[in-house]
């Protein structure tokens, strides 16, 4: 039996964490929109909650980082993901608020656009060994 490479295993775990985080992100966004939150504020809150979830799952499961440096890693991780938040909010502003596209379609498109960045930046900048 062929054992998958470490990078493939990490990416598979990252994808599973990403799917859970995307579900949290979309679910919380729609819940907050249901309660009439402004779309950019709802998107920001949902994004931050999903990022914190993904940080801990990626730290301990995806990248197997058992160091106790999470207090210094989390702010850097959030900073990296802030690039994704900028893309997400920028997409929502341009495509939903200005062009009136469906917010869920815009959210999914923006998620797809930042997957590679969100995998590589933490791998090489936060959880590097």
N, CA, C and O atoms as a GROMACS GRO file, in nm:
protein
  516
    1UNK      N    1   0.084  -0.119   0.000
    1UNK     CA    2   0.000   0.000   0.000
    1UNK      C    3   0.089   0.125   0.000
    1UNK      O    4   0.187   0.133   0.074
    2UNK      N    5   0.053   0.220  -0.082
    2UNK     CA    6   0.130   0.344  -0.094
    2UNK      C    7   0.081   0.442   0.012
    2UNK      O    8  -0.038   0.470   0.024
    3UNK      N    9   0.176   0.493   0.088
    3UNK     CA   10   0.143   0.592   0.190
    3UNK      C   11   0.141   0.731   0.127
    3UNK      O   12   0.235   0.768   0.056
    4UNK      N   13   0.033   0.809   0.152
    4UNK     CA   14   0.029   0.943   0.092
    4UNK      C   15   0.139   1.033   0.147
    4UNK      O   16   0.182   1.019   0.262
    5UNK      N   17   0.184   1.124   0.064
    5UNK     CA   18   0.290   1.215   0.107
    5UNK      C   19   0.239   1.304   0.220
    5UNK      O   20   0.119   1.323   0.237
    6UNK      N   21   0.333   1.357   0.295
    6UNK     CA   22   0.298   1.446   0.406
    6UNK      C   23   0.220   1.567   0.356
    6UNK      O   24   0.123   1.609   0.419
    7UNK      N   25   0.262   1.624   0.243
    7UNK     CA   26   0.193   1.742   0.189
    7UNK      C   27   0.051   1.708   0.147
    7UNK      O   28  -0.041   1.787   0.170
    8UNK      N   29   0.031   1.591   0.084
    8UNK     CA   30  -0.103   1.550   0.044
    8UNK      C   31  -0.191   1.527   0.166
    8UNK      O   32  -0.307   1.567   0.168
    9UNK      N   33  -0.135   1.464   0.267
    9UNK     CA   34  -0.210   1.441   0.391
    9UNK      C   35  -0.246   1.575   0.456
    9UNK      O   36  -0.359   1.594   0.501
   10UNK      N   37  -0.151   1.666   0.462
   10UNK     CA   38  -0.178   1.798   0.520
   10UNK      C   39  -0.286   1.870   0.440
   10UNK      O   40  -0.377   1.930   0.498
   11UNK      N   41  -0.276   1.866   0.307
   11UNK     CA   42  -0.375   1.936   0.227
   11UNK      C   43  -0.513   1.873   0.243
   11UNK      O   44  -0.613   1.945   0.245
   12UNK      N   45  -0.520   1.741   0.255
   12UNK     CA   46  -0.648   1.674   0.277
   12UNK      C   47  -0.709   1.717   0.411
   12UNK      O   48  -0.829   1.744   0.419
   13UNK      N   49  -0.628   1.723   0.513
   13UNK     CA   50  -0.677   1.770   0.644
   13UNK      C   51  -0.717   1.917   0.637
   13UNK      O   52  -0.820   1.957   0.692
   14UNK      N   53  -0.635   1.996   0.567
   14UNK     CA   54  -0.667   2.137   0.549
   14UNK      C   55  -0.802   2.152   0.479
   14UNK      O   56  -0.882   2.237   0.516
   15UNK      N   57  -0.826   2.069   0.378
   15UNK     CA   58  -0.953   2.075   0.305
   15UNK      C   59  -1.070   2.039   0.395
   15UNK      O   60  -1.176   2.102   0.387
   16UNK      N   61  -1.053   1.940   0.482
   16UNK     CA   62  -1.160   1.902   0.574
   16UNK      C   63  -1.188   2.016   0.673
   16UNK      O   64  -1.304   2.049   0.700
   17UNK      N   65  -1.082   2.075   0.727
   17UNK     CA   66  -1.098   2.189   0.817
   17UNK      C   67  -1.162   2.306   0.743
   17UNK      O   68  -1.249   2.375   0.796
   18UNK      N   69  -1.119   2.327   0.620
   18UNK     CA   70  -1.175   2.434   0.538
   18UNK      C   71  -1.323   2.414   0.512
   18UNK      O   72  -1.400   2.510   0.515
   19UNK      N   73  -1.364   2.290   0.485
   19UNK     CA   74  -1.506   2.262   0.462
   19UNK      C   75  -1.588   2.292   0.588
   19UNK      O   76  -1.696   2.350   0.579
   20UNK      N   77  -1.536   2.252   0.704
   20UNK     CA   78  -1.606   2.282   0.829
   20UNK      C   79  -1.610   2.432   0.853
   20UNK      O   80  -1.713   2.486   0.892
   21UNK      N   81  -1.498   2.499   0.831
   21UNK     CA   82  -1.493   2.644   0.852
   21UNK      C   83  -1.584   2.718   0.754
   21UNK      O   84  -1.648   2.816   0.791
   22UNK      N   85  -1.590   2.671   0.630
   22UNK     CA   86  -1.679   2.732   0.531
   22UNK      C   87  -1.824   2.716   0.573
   22UNK      O   88  -1.906   2.807   0.556
   23UNK      N   89  -1.857   2.600   0.629
   23UNK     CA   90  -1.993   2.576   0.678
   23UNK      C   91  -2.026   2.670   0.793
   23UNK      O   92  -2.134   2.728   0.798
   24UNK      N   93  -1.932   2.686   0.885
   24UNK     CA   94  -1.950   2.779   0.996
   24UNK      C   95  -1.966   2.922   0.943
   24UNK      O   96  -2.056   2.995   0.985
   25UNK      N   97  -1.878   2.960   0.850
   25UNK     CA   98  -1.878   3.094   0.793
   25UNK      C   99  -2.012   3.125   0.723
   25UNK      O  100  -2.076   3.226   0.752
   26UNK      N  101  -2.052   3.038   0.632
   26UNK     CA  102  -2.178   3.059   0.559
   26UNK      C  103  -2.299   3.050   0.651
   26UNK      O  104  -2.393   3.129   0.640
   27UNK      N  105  -2.296   2.954   0.742
   27UNK     CA  106  -2.409   2.937   0.835
   27UNK      C  107  -2.428   3.058   0.924
   27UNK      O  108  -2.539   3.108   0.940
   28UNK      N  109  -2.319   3.105   0.984
   28UNK     CA  110  -2.327   3.221   1.072
   28UNK      C  111  -2.362   3.347   0.994
   28UNK      O  112  -2.439   3.430   1.042
   29UNK      N  113  -2.306   3.362   0.874
   29UNK     CA  114  -2.342   3.476   0.789
   29UNK      C  115  -2.493   3.480   0.765
   29UNK      O  116  -2.556   3.584   0.783
   30UNK      N  117  -2.550   3.368   0.726
   30UNK     CA  118  -2.694   3.364   0.698
   30UNK      C  119  -2.777   3.381   0.824
   30UNK      O  120  -2.885   3.441   0.819
   31UNK      N  121  -2.730   3.330   0.936
   31UNK     CA  122  -2.802   3.350   1.062
   31UNK      C  123  -2.804   3.499   1.099
   31UNK      O  124  -2.909   3.552   1.136
   32UNK      N  125  -2.690   3.565   1.088
   32UNK     CA  126  -2.684   3.708   1.121
   32UNK      C  127  -2.765   3.791   1.021
   32UNK      O  128  -2.829   3.889   1.059
   33UNK      N  129  -2.763   3.752   0.895
   33UNK     CA  130  -2.847   3.823   0.795
   33UNK      C  131  -2.995   3.802   0.824
   33UNK      O  132  -3.076   3.893   0.803
   34UNK      N  133  -3.031   3.685   0.872
   34UNK     CA  134  -3.169   3.658   0.910
   34UNK      C  135  -3.216   3.755   1.020
   34UNK      O  136  -3.331   3.798   1.022
   35UNK      N  137  -3.123   3.788   1.109
   35UNK     CA  138  -3.153   3.884   1.217
   35UNK      C  139  -3.123   4.028   1.175
   35UNK      O  140  -3.111   4.116   1.260
   36UNK      N  141  -3.112   4.052   1.045
   36UNK     CA  142  -3.102   4.184   0.984
   36UNK      C  143  -2.974   4.260   1.018
   36UNK      O  144  -2.975   4.383   1.028
   37UNK      N  145  -2.864   4.188   1.035
   37UNK     CA  146  -2.735   4.254   1.049
   37UNK      C  147  -2.697   4.312   0.914
   37UNK      O  148  -2.733   4.254   0.812
   38UNK      N  149  -2.625   4.422   0.910
   38UNK     CA  150  -2.569   4.470   0.783
   38UNK      C  151  -2.473   4.365   0.726
   38UNK      O  152  -2.400   4.300   0.801
   39UNK      N  153  -2.473   4.349   0.595
   39UNK     CA  154  -2.402   4.238   0.532
   39UNK      C  155  -2.252   4.239   0.558
   39UNK      O  156  -2.194   4.133   0.583
   40UNK      N  157  -2.187   4.354   0.554
   40UNK     CA  158  -2.041   4.355   0.577
   40UNK      C  159  -2.006   4.322   0.721
   40UNK      O  160  -1.907   4.253   0.747
   41UNK      N  161  -2.085   4.370   0.816
   41UNK     CA  162  -2.061   4.338   0.957
   41UNK      C  163  -2.086   4.190   0.982
   41UNK      O  164  -2.009   4.125   1.053
   42UNK      N  165  -2.195   4.136   0.925
   42UNK     CA  166  -2.226   3.994   0.942
   42UNK      C  167  -2.115   3.908   0.880
   42UNK      O  168  -2.074   3.807   0.939
   43UNK      N  169  -2.066   3.947   0.764
   43UNK     CA  170  -1.959   3.873   0.699
   43UNK      C  171  -1.832   3.876   0.782
   43UNK      O  172  -1.763   3.774   0.793
   44UNK      N  173  -1.800   3.989   0.840
   44UNK     CA  174  -1.679   4.001   0.921
   44UNK      C  175  -1.686   3.913   1.044
   44UNK      O  176  -1.590   3.841   1.074
   45UNK      N  177  -1.797   3.917   1.116
   45UNK     CA  178  -1.812   3.835   1.237
   45UNK      C  179  -1.806   3.686   1.201
   45UNK      O  180  -1.736   3.609   1.267
   46UNK      N  181  -1.879   3.646   1.098
   46UNK     CA  182  -1.879   3.506   1.056
   46UNK      C  183  -1.739   3.461   1.016
   46UNK      O  184  -1.697   3.350   1.049
   47UNK      N  185  -1.668   3.546   0.944
   47UNK     CA  186  -1.533   3.515   0.899
   47UNK      C  187  -1.438   3.496   1.018
   47UNK      O  188  -1.361   3.400   1.022
   48UNK      N  189  -1.445   3.585   1.114
   48UNK     CA  190  -1.355   3.578   1.231
   48UNK      C  191  -1.381   3.451   1.313
   48UNK      O  192  -1.287   3.384   1.355
   49UNK      N  193  -1.508   3.418   1.335
   49UNK     CA  194  -1.541   3.296   1.410
   49UNK      C  195  -1.487   3.173   1.336
   49UNK      O  196  -1.429   3.084   1.397
   50UNK      N  197  -1.506   3.169   1.204
   50UNK     CA  198  -1.456   3.056   1.125
   50UNK      C  199  -1.304   3.049   1.128
   50UNK      O  200  -1.247   2.940   1.133
   51UNK      N  201  -1.236   3.163   1.125
   51UNK     CA  202  -1.089   3.165   1.128
   51UNK      C  203  -1.036   3.113   1.261
   51UNK      O  204  -0.939   3.037   1.263
   52UNK      N  205  -1.096   3.153   1.370
   52UNK     CA  206  -1.050   3.105   1.501
   52UNK      C  207  -1.069   2.954   1.511
   52UNK      O  208  -0.981   2.884   1.561
   53UNK      N  209  -1.182   2.904   1.462
   53UNK     CA  210  -1.204   2.759   1.457
   53UNK      C  211  -1.096   2.691   1.373
   53UNK      O  212  -1.038   2.592   1.414
   54UNK      N  213  -1.071   2.746   1.254
   54UNK     CA  214  -0.973   2.682   1.166
   54UNK      C  215  -0.832   2.689   1.222
   54UNK      O  216  -0.752   2.598   1.199
   55UNK      N  217  -0.800   2.795   1.296
   55UNK     CA  218  -0.667   2.805   1.356
   55UNK      C  219  -0.639   2.685   1.445
   55UNK      O  220  -0.537   2.618   1.429
   56UNK      N  221  -0.728   2.659   1.539
   56UNK     CA  222  -0.702   2.552   1.634
   56UNK      C  223  -0.705   2.414   1.568
   56UNK      O  224  -0.624   2.328   1.602
   57UNK      N  225  -0.797   2.391   1.476
   57UNK     CA  226  -0.799   2.262   1.407
   57UNK      C  227  -0.676   2.246   1.318
   57UNK      O  228  -0.617   2.138   1.314
   58UNK      N  229  -0.636   2.351   1.247
   58UNK     CA  230  -0.516   2.341   1.163
   58UNK      C  231  -0.390   2.326   1.247
   58UNK      O  232  -0.302   2.246   1.214
   59UNK      N  233  -0.381   2.401   1.354
   59UNK     CA  234  -0.262   2.394   1.440
   59UNK      C  235  -0.238   2.252   1.489
   59UNK      O  236  -0.129   2.196   1.472
   60UNK      N  237  -0.340   2.194   1.550
   60UNK     CA  238  -0.320   2.066   1.616
   60UNK      C  239  -0.342   1.944   1.526
   60UNK      O  240  -0.282   1.839   1.549
   61UNK      N  241  -0.428   1.957   1.425
   61UNK     CA  242  -0.460   1.840   1.343
   61UNK      C  243  -0.390   1.844   1.208
   61UNK      O  244  -0.321   1.750   1.171
   62UNK      N  245  -0.407   1.952   1.133
   62UNK     CA  246  -0.350   1.960   0.998
   62UNK      C  247  -0.197   1.963   1.002
   62UNK      O  248  -0.131   1.882   0.937
   63UNK      N  249  -0.141   2.056   1.078
   63UNK     CA  250   0.003   2.077   1.079
   63UNK      C  251   0.072   2.009   1.197
   63UNK      O  252   0.194   2.016   1.210
   64UNK      N  253  -0.006   1.944   1.283
   64UNK     CA  254   0.048   1.869   1.397
   64UNK      C  255   0.147   1.953   1.478
   64UNK      O  256   0.253   1.905   1.517
   65UNK      N  257   0.110   2.077   1.501
   65UNK     CA  258   0.195   2.169   1.576
   65UNK      C  259   0.154   2.163   1.723
   65UNK      O  260   0.053   2.222   1.762
   66UNK      N  261   0.232   2.093   1.802
   66UNK     CA  262   0.199   2.076   1.943
   66UNK      C  263   0.274   2.172   2.034
   66UNK      O  264   0.272   2.158   2.157
   67UNK      N  265   0.341   2.269   1.974
   67UNK     CA  266   0.409   2.369   2.057
   67UNK      C  267   0.303   2.451   2.131
   67UNK      O  268   0.187   2.456   2.088
   68UNK      N  269   0.342   2.512   2.238
   68UNK     CA  270   0.246   2.591   2.316
   68UNK      C  271   0.252   2.739   2.280
   68UNK      O  272   0.228   2.825   2.365
   69UNK      N  273   0.285   2.769   2.155
   69UNK     CA  274   0.302   2.908   2.111
   69UNK      C  275   0.174   2.967   2.051
   69UNK      O  276   0.182   3.063   1.975
   70UNK      N  277   0.057   2.911   2.082
   70UNK     CA  278  -0.064   2.957   2.014
   70UNK      C  279  -0.093   3.104   2.040
   70UNK      O  280  -0.150   3.172   1.953
   71UNK      N  281  -0.055   3.157   2.158
   71UNK     CA  282  -0.081   3.298   2.187
   71UNK      C  283  -0.005   3.391   2.093
   71UNK      O  284  -0.054   3.499   2.061
   72UNK      N  285   0.112   3.351   2.049
   72UNK     CA  286   0.186   3.432   1.954
   72UNK      C  287   0.151   3.396   1.810
   72UNK      O  288   0.165   3.480   1.721
   73UNK      N  289   0.106   3.272   1.786
   73UNK     CA  290   0.072   3.230   1.650
   73UNK      C  291  -0.064   3.284   1.606
   73UNK      O  292  -0.080   3.324   1.490
   74UNK      N  293  -0.162   3.286   1.696
   74UNK     CA  294  -0.298   3.325   1.658
   74UNK      C  295  -0.306   3.466   1.598
   74UNK      O  296  -0.370   3.482   1.495
   75UNK      N  297  -0.244   3.568   1.658
   75UNK     CA  298  -0.252   3.701   1.595
   75UNK      C  299  -0.191   3.703   1.454
   75UNK      O  300  -0.246   3.769   1.365
   76UNK      N  301  -0.081   3.633   1.432
   76UNK     CA  302  -0.018   3.628   1.300
   76UNK      C  303  -0.108   3.553   1.202
   76UNK      O  304  -0.122   3.594   1.086
   77UNK      N  305  -0.168   3.445   1.248
   77UNK     CA  306  -0.261   3.368   1.166
   77UNK      C  307  -0.380   3.456   1.125
   77UNK      O  308  -0.420   3.455   1.009
   78UNK      N  309  -0.435   3.530   1.220
   78UNK     CA  310  -0.548   3.619   1.190
   78UNK      C  311  -0.504   3.727   1.092
   78UNK      O  312  -0.581   3.764   1.003
   79UNK      N  313  -0.383   3.778   1.106
   79UNK     CA  314  -0.332   3.878   1.012
   79UNK      C  315  -0.325   3.821   0.870
   79UNK      O  316  -0.364   3.887   0.774
   80UNK      N  317  -0.277   3.698   0.857
   80UNK     CA  318  -0.272   3.632   0.727
   80UNK      C  319  -0.414   3.619   0.671
   80UNK      O  320  -0.438   3.646   0.553
   81UNK      N  321  -0.505   3.577   0.755
   81UNK     CA  322  -0.643   3.558   0.710
   81UNK      C  323  -0.715   3.690   0.686
   81UNK      O  324  -0.819   3.693   0.620
   82UNK      N  325  -0.661   3.798   0.739
   82UNK     CA  326  -0.720   3.930   0.712
   82UNK      C  327  -0.714   3.962   0.562
   82UNK      O  328  -0.799   4.034   0.510
   83UNK      N  329  -0.614   3.909   0.494
   83UNK     CA  330  -0.608   3.924   0.348
   83UNK      C  331  -0.732   3.860   0.287
   83UNK      O  332  -0.795   3.917   0.198
   84UNK      N  333  -0.767   3.741   0.336
   84UNK     CA  334  -0.888   3.674   0.289
   84UNK      C  335  -1.013   3.751   0.324
   84UNK      O  336  -1.106   3.758   0.243
   85UNK      N  337  -1.017   3.810   0.442
   85UNK     CA  338  -1.132   3.891   0.481
   85UNK      C  339  -1.144   4.012   0.390
   85UNK      O  340  -1.255   4.050   0.351
   86UNK      N  341  -1.031   4.074   0.355
   86UNK     CA  342  -1.034   4.187   0.262
   86UNK      C  343  -1.090   4.147   0.126
   86UNK      O  344  -1.170   4.219   0.067
   87UNK      N  345  -1.047   4.031   0.077
   87UNK     CA  346  -1.100   3.980  -0.050
   87UNK      C  347  -1.249   3.949  -0.038
   87UNK      O  348  -1.327   3.978  -0.129
   88UNK      N  349  -1.287   3.890   0.074
   88UNK     CA  350  -1.427   3.854   0.094
   88UNK      C  351  -1.516   3.977   0.103
   88UNK      O  352  -1.618   3.987   0.033
   89UNK      N  353  -1.478   4.071   0.188
   89UNK     CA  354  -1.559   4.193   0.202
   89UNK      C  355  -1.555   4.277   0.074
   89UNK      O  356  -1.656   4.337   0.036
   90UNK      N  357  -1.441   4.281   0.007
   90UNK     CA  358  -1.433   4.353  -0.119
   90UNK      C  359  -1.524   4.292  -0.225
   90UNK      O  360  -1.590   4.363  -0.301
   91UNK      N  361  -1.527   4.160  -0.230
   91UNK     CA  362  -1.615   4.091  -0.324
   91UNK      C  363  -1.761   4.116  -0.292
   91UNK      O  364  -1.842   4.142  -0.381
   92UNK      N  365  -1.795   4.106  -0.164
   92UNK     CA  366  -1.934   4.130  -0.124
   92UNK      C  367  -1.975   4.274  -0.154
   92UNK      O  368  -2.086   4.299  -0.201
   93UNK      N  369  -1.885   4.367  -0.126
   93UNK     CA  370  -1.918   4.507  -0.154
   93UNK      C  371  -1.942   4.527  -0.304
   93UNK      O  372  -2.043   4.586  -0.344
   94UNK      N  373  -1.849   4.479  -0.384
   94UNK     CA  374  -1.859   4.502  -0.529
   94UNK      C  375  -1.971   4.423  -0.594
   94UNK      O  376  -2.049   4.477  -0.673
   95UNK      N  377  -1.981   4.295  -0.561
   95UNK     CA  378  -2.074   4.209  -0.633
   95UNK      C  379  -2.213   4.200  -0.570
   95UNK      O  380  -2.312   4.183  -0.641
   96UNK      N  381  -2.221   4.212  -0.438
   96UNK     CA  382  -2.353   4.205  -0.374
   96UNK      C  383  -2.414   4.343  -0.355
   96UNK      O  384  -2.527   4.368  -0.398
   97UNK      N  385  -2.341   4.432  -0.293
   97UNK     CA  386  -2.397   4.563  -0.260
   97UNK      C  387  -2.412   4.649  -0.386
   97UNK      O  388  -2.516   4.712  -0.406
   98UNK      N  389  -2.311   4.653  -0.471
   98UNK     CA  390  -2.317   4.739  -0.589
   98UNK      C  391  -2.391   4.670  -0.705
   98UNK      O  392  -2.478   4.729  -0.768
   99UNK      N  393  -2.355   4.543  -0.732
   99UNK     CA  394  -2.410   4.476  -0.850
   99UNK      C  395  -2.532   4.387  -0.819
   99UNK      O  396  -2.595   4.334  -0.910
  100UNK      N  397  -2.565   4.371  -0.690
  100UNK     CA  398  -2.683   4.298  -0.644
  100UNK      C  399  -2.682   4.149  -0.677
  100UNK      O  400  -2.787   4.090  -0.702
  101UNK      N  401  -2.564   4.089  -0.678
  101UNK     CA  402  -2.555   3.944  -0.693
  101UNK      C  403  -2.599   3.880  -0.561
  101UNK      O  404  -2.599   3.946  -0.457
  102UNK      N  405  -2.636   3.755  -0.564
  102UNK     CA  406  -2.674   3.680  -0.445
  102UNK      C  407  -2.555   3.671  -0.349
  102UNK      O  408  -2.446   3.634  -0.391
  103UNK      N  409  -2.577   3.704  -0.223
  103UNK     CA  410  -2.468   3.709  -0.125
  103UNK      C  411  -2.402   3.573  -0.107
  103UNK      O  412  -2.280   3.566  -0.087
  104UNK      N  413  -2.479   3.464  -0.112
  104UNK     CA  414  -2.419   3.332  -0.094
  104UNK      C  415  -2.331   3.294  -0.213
  104UNK      O  416  -2.226   3.233  -0.194
  105UNK      N  417  -2.371   3.329  -0.333
  105UNK     CA  418  -2.288   3.304  -0.450
  105UNK      C  419  -2.157   3.382  -0.440
  105UNK      O  420  -2.050   3.328  -0.467
  106UNK      N  421  -2.167   3.508  -0.402
  106UNK     CA  422  -2.048   3.592  -0.388
  106UNK      C  423  -1.955   3.535  -0.280
  106UNK      O  424  -1.834   3.530  -0.299
  107UNK      N  425  -2.013   3.493  -0.170
  107UNK     CA  426  -1.934   3.438  -0.060
  107UNK      C  427  -1.858   3.313  -0.106
  107UNK      O  428  -1.739   3.298  -0.078
  108UNK      N  429  -1.926   3.224  -0.176
  108UNK     CA  430  -1.863   3.101  -0.224
  108UNK      C  431  -1.752   3.133  -0.326
  108UNK      O  432  -1.645   3.072  -0.322
  109UNK      N  433  -1.777   3.227  -0.415
  109UNK     CA  434  -1.675   3.266  -0.512
  109UNK      C  435  -1.552   3.326  -0.442
  109UNK      O  436  -1.439   3.297  -0.480
  110UNK      N  437  -1.576   3.408  -0.341
  110UNK     CA  438  -1.461   3.467  -0.271
  110UNK      C  439  -1.385   3.362  -0.192
  110UNK      O  440  -1.262   3.371  -0.180
  111UNK      N  441  -1.456   3.262  -0.137
  111UNK     CA  442  -1.387   3.153  -0.066
  111UNK      C  443  -1.296   3.077  -0.161
  111UNK      O  444  -1.182   3.045  -0.127
  112UNK      N  445  -1.346   3.049  -0.280
  112UNK     CA  446  -1.267   2.974  -0.378
  112UNK      C  447  -1.142   3.052  -0.418
  112UNK      O  448  -1.037   2.993  -0.446
  113UNK      N  449  -1.152   3.184  -0.422
  113UNK     CA  450  -1.041   3.267  -0.468
  113UNK      C  451  -0.924   3.271  -0.369
  113UNK      O  452  -0.812   3.302  -0.409
  114UNK      N  453  -0.948   3.240  -0.240
  114UNK     CA  454  -0.841   3.255  -0.141
  114UNK      C  455  -0.794   3.123  -0.079
  114UNK      O  456  -0.717   3.124   0.017
  115UNK      N  457  -0.838   3.010  -0.132
  115UNK     CA  458  -0.800   2.881  -0.075
  115UNK      C  459  -0.649   2.859  -0.075
  115UNK      O  460  -0.594   2.820   0.027
  116UNK      N  461  -0.583   2.884  -0.184
  116UNK     CA  462  -0.439   2.856  -0.194
  116UNK      C  463  -0.360   2.944  -0.096
  116UNK      O  464  -0.271   2.895  -0.027
  117UNK      N  465  -0.391   3.072  -0.091
  117UNK     CA  466  -0.325   3.163   0.003
  117UNK      C  467  -0.344   3.114   0.146
  117UNK      O  468  -0.249   3.110   0.224
  118UNK      N  469  -0.466   3.077   0.180
  118UNK     CA  470  -0.497   3.036   0.317
  118UNK      C  471  -0.433   2.902   0.355
  118UNK      O  472  -0.422   2.872   0.473
  119UNK      N  473  -0.392   2.823   0.257
  119UNK     CA  474  -0.319   2.700   0.287
  119UNK      C  475  -0.170   2.726   0.299
  119UNK      O  476  -0.106   2.682   0.395
  120UNK      N  477  -0.114   2.797   0.204
  120UNK     CA  478   0.031   2.813   0.199
  120UNK      C  479   0.086   2.910   0.303
  120UNK      O  480   0.191   2.884   0.362
  121UNK      N  481   0.018   3.020   0.326
  121UNK     CA  482   0.072   3.119   0.420
  121UNK      C  483   0.085   3.063   0.562
  121UNK      O  484   0.193   3.076   0.620
  122UNK      N  485  -0.019   3.000   0.620
  122UNK     CA  486   0.001   2.943   0.754
  122UNK      C  487   0.106   2.831   0.755
  122UNK      O  488   0.185   2.820   0.849
  123UNK      N  489   0.106   2.749   0.651
  123UNK     CA  490   0.201   2.637   0.646
  123UNK      C  491   0.345   2.686   0.654
  123UNK      O  492   0.426   2.628   0.726
  124UNK      N  493   0.378   2.791   0.579
  124UNK     CA  494   0.516   2.836   0.572
  124UNK      C  495   0.548   2.953   0.666
  124UNK      O  496   0.665   2.978   0.694
  125UNK      N  497   0.447   3.024   0.714
  125UNK     CA  498   0.474   3.141   0.797
  125UNK      C  499   0.435   3.125   0.945
  125UNK      O  500   0.495   3.189   1.031
  126UNK      N  501   0.336   3.041   0.975
  126UNK     CA  502   0.290   3.029   1.114
  126UNK      C  503   0.331   2.896   1.176
  126UNK      O  504   0.388   2.894   1.286
  127UNK      N  505   0.305   2.786   1.108
  127UNK     CA  506   0.328   2.655   1.165
  127UNK      C  507   0.453   2.587   1.109
  127UNK      O  508   0.465   2.465   1.110
  128UNK      N  509   0.545   2.667   1.060
  128UNK     CA  510   0.667   2.612   1.000
  128UNK      C  511   0.749   2.540   1.106
  128UNK      O  512   0.748   2.577   1.224
  129UNK      N  513   0.818   2.439   1.062
  129UNK     CA  514   0.901   2.361   1.155
  129UNK      C  515   1.046   2.367   1.112
  129UNK      O  516   1.132   2.307   1.178
   0.00000   0.00000   0.00000
